[in-house]
Amino acid sequence: MAAGPILRQRAVIPIIAAAGAFTTFLFPHTTVHAEAPPDAPQFSRKPIYDDLPLTRSRPEPKSSTEAPTSSPTPTDRLASQIRRARLTIHDYTSAGETRFNNFMSTLLTQERSFTSTIASLAPPPESHERIMPGALYVLVAAMSGSIMTRNRNIMLRATVPFAVGVGAAWAVLPITTRNVADLVWKYEEKVPLIAENHWRIRGATIQGWKEIKERGNRVRGWSDEMVREGREAVEGWVRKGR
């Protein structure tokens, strides 16, 4: 009795399958799905949704290089002012440092030039010329010339001590005086007018010194001749007296 419903269900299943096969055989073009057959007339229907693309385009990110449209903030203005002040201070500092370095270079160059010039005025060691006692002799000679012309006119009082000092320098310190004269002439060549006047005075002085030497030689020859004649006369008188 309990197995009766089960047997009835097993008997119904073949009947349902046979009915389905028979129906398929009779109606082969029947569409089971909810779609219209291919040869069915097409009716225009309005779409439920709008014709929108399925993929949405993402908005392009803004470029980071775009200039900000807003005005600079007080912090930005302060930073720009500080930057400008720093650059200005750096420029002034660099210019001052350059000028100071140029000044020190010029000063060192002048110092080396001065020391080398002073060293070139000294006489060589093999000449045995000493500057210290010779300079004292030159100073004493100039003072003596000033003493000799203290009661004379202003022209003599200005020229005689200088001439006596220069003469004593040429006599006592010839090499040092020559070096000093060459140095003075080197600086005088930078001014043509002074160099030309110096050359004229030097030429006149040399010419005068030559004339003085010639006249001195003449006077010496004349005095020697007079002395010789006087001596011969005295000797003649002595012979006659004997």
Secondary structure, DSSP 8 states (H G I E B T S, - for coil): -TTHHHHHHHHHHHHHHHHHHHHHHH-TT---SSS--TTS-------SS----SS--------TTS---S---HHHHHHHHHHHHHHHHHHHHHHHHHHHHHHHHHHHHHHHHHHHHHHHHS--GGGT--HHHHHHHHHHHHHHHHHHTTTS-HHHHHHHHHHHHHHHHHHH-HHHHHHHHHHHHHHHTTSHHHHHHHHHHHHHHHHHHHHHHHHHHHHHHHHHHHHHHHHHHHHHHHHHH-
